[in-house]
Amino acid sequence: MWRSTRWQEETNVDKNVEKWSTMKDVQEYLGVGRESIMQWISKRNMPAYKVGRLWKFKLSEVDDWIRSGGAAESNEEKDS
């Protein structure tokens, strides 16, 4: 009985943990290209995590970043 209860608890925890998204997932989610995302990571502190050679994202963090104005064009970029 203990084993099945423990397994159910672990399964429930897994359901509450947000999965990692790939660069391709984020490109499709936001409708932008890889270069835009790479520039946002390097110049605008877009939340992203390098895992080996791959970039990983939490979509909830990306959403928060966008809502806080992270992807908005600045006046300097408009002038260039």
Secondary structure, DSSP 8 states (H G I E B T S, - for coil): -HHHHHHHHHHHHHHHS---EEHHHHHHHHT--HHHHHHHHHHH----EEETTEEEE-HHHHHHHHHTTTTS--HHHHH-
